[in-house]
Amino acid sequence: MPGAALRLQTLTPGAQSAEAVAGSLADWLRPTRRTLDLALYNVRVPGTAGGRLHATVRDAAARGVAVRILVHKPGVPVLPLHAAPTPRTRLDLLRALGAQVRTVDDARRLMHHKFAIRDEESVWTGSANWTLDDFALEENVVMQVRAPEVAAAFTEVFEQLWESGSVEDTGALDAPLARVGGALVRPWFCPGRGRALSARIAERIAAARTRVRVASPVITAGPVLRALAEVQERGTLDATGIVDATLTGQVLDQWRRADVTWKVPLLEEMLDGLDFAGKDSKPPDGRPGSPLDFMHAKVVVADDAVFAGSFNLSRSGEENAENMLEIEDAALAGRLAAWIDLLRAREAEAEAAPA
């Protein structure tokens, strides 16, 4: 498609500042002419980084851009099964930008998106919440997609959430493939297509012939877990990945307490057999402003296919409001596979370092 573009940025702790990421985001927002729709799980960007972002959105609203911001209701306690912090968004600060602001209030399901739609033509999405921690302390992937077909799908889901104020009955659309530069791109949305998304990721993992790489805080979606276990059992594929060790340990403890006996050995044997790395993140201590450093990326590479977005590879994620891009692009797949290998190597160095 003429003028289409796909750009991807990996965020690695210590490799970029929060100010640099916020600046890149502000640069992306600045050309908005007519409409700006934001669906954000958590927004907390104080200081210089936030000032630049706030000014960009405020200036857009002042020149007549229709700005709508949808967030998960802050302060609503999040169930442990979601492996996510409770959002601390300041609604008063968002309204001061000149935006219309609405919330989704659901303790059981999360409005877990992190996307922006510019002029119904371009989308910013990925795994990074708009917070200083996500920008600087956590592993994340963010993507910019300029393609009206992709933007139209995101807009449809945004409208569903905006009108209903509820996660339930949203995301049930089969978006078509779009050619974006040299890549083929298809957006997926949960909860409407959550089960189908897990099945699709599992299908691509099972069909892989050369490599599989996975980066996800947790892996609890049944089809994905079984597909990776089968890859591990075959032992013929270059397959590995990284999880958040702290969050995964919490999941295993929950399963043991709930007597979910079949999943515990399956996950443990898969992680060990495929030599997954685990990042020892710091558990949230509940204090306002305490930093979060989860391994937060949500990426699957299967041969030349990539899945990346906000969707943890989890059963609960299938029921949340989530998005994922399925991208067919050999160069992009190679880049993300190499990045996941870099993350694994960093964890190995951290483990080997003297205490």
Helices and strands as residue ranges (DSSP letters): E 5-11, H 18-29, E 35-40, E 43-44, H 47-62, E 66-72, G 80-82, H 91-95, E 100-104, E 114-118, E 122-126, E 130-131, H 132-136, E 140-146, H 148-164, E 178-180, E 183-190, H 194-207, E 211-215, H 222-234, E 238-244, H 245-258, H 263-273, E 277-279, E 299-302, E 305-309, H 315-319, E 322-328, H 330-352
